[in-house]
């Protein structure tokens, strides 16, 4: 049957209930419809608000402050976080004029043009929609939505189109020219009809989940920590500092490697091959290394339920398959990258890695073509390009229209791994069938 609810071990708020609760919050705050957006010139200063001031948000703020020092016309004018000590540190660092624990208050301000969203995964989609409805362009960290929020990524893409607001999803590998170059070679027919792609993401260490720092082991819900708001549409749980500060460890707030890591390379692959939505996704995986026995801090480890190893097989229409493998237990790399994409066609095989693109014959492996990658991955360039788009109104490469089907594919991957089953996509009804 069509899976239109949020799959979970316990019942979360429905999307309608959650949107209703946000609507009442907005009314209580007196949020008004945004005024007409100011017209920006090529060198006008952009005023930016930050929602989520943790480690990832902090890294972005640090980069943006340095870009401003180097002449980029951008100012951080407001910050938001559900943990007051972290919020205060961000306000002190950025010299932001406004700080709040409620993102609706930030979005209601007319002195903000662009919003950075670096909150936990289950808030990304909702806050992106709220920001666009408030007239703001959005840089949102990946994934676009949480794995159980089926259909929300498509809603983000629809609202982006309806409002004319820009969305850039934080897949900085899109800043590399490798994928525009590879796309051009494939469109020229250099590898013939694409039939298969292979990719993966390999690293050593569980730093992405268990390694998240706990700011204060004694922190508790109250005026300085809004636990209720943090939970959003999740099933309600008793507060635990690990669930709040180490949210990547838990499936209610994160999807593990599939949604946290695989999107990094899947967005560029989808762009290169114009992938769209798949027909089915198969998945296997689990916690293969970072079990309780391996954990240096078993007090926090025992509740962790996101996997460390996941392997997906993804089928697309027109007889095309992607195999996607990854683990956090081994960081061996090939061809100079821990995510080397290999795209196979009837006539040739294209490899992206290191500092070059290589194309080999499909039958005997002889070299057909080799070219250097003109520009590599550059987070500064990724931000600068997005800010330029905010002025020119051109769509960024890592936009909502590209990211929605990728996000849905990864949601299907999480569901497939969790259930050890095949998850299908109904193209006619535009539904995930789990």
Protein Blocks (a to p, Z undefined) as FASTA:
>chain_A
ZZfbdcdfbdcddfklmmmmmmmmmmmnopacddddddddfkbccddddehjafklmmmm
mmmmmmmmnopacddfbdcdfbfklmmmmmmmnopabdcfbfklmmmpmkbfbdcdfbdf
klmmmmmmmmmmnopacdddddfbdfklghklmmmmmmmmmnopacddfbfklmpmklmm
mmmmmmnopnopafbdcdddddedjklmmmpccfblkbccdjklcfklmnmmaccddddf
klmmmmmlpmklogbjmlmmmmmmmmmmmmmnonmpafbdcdddddfklgmklpmblmlm
mmpcbdfbdcdddddehhiaddddddfkbccdeehiakbccdddfkbccddehjbccddd
fklopafbdcddfbacdfklmmmmmmmmmmnopacfklmklmmmmmmmmmmmmmmmmnop
addddfklopacZZ
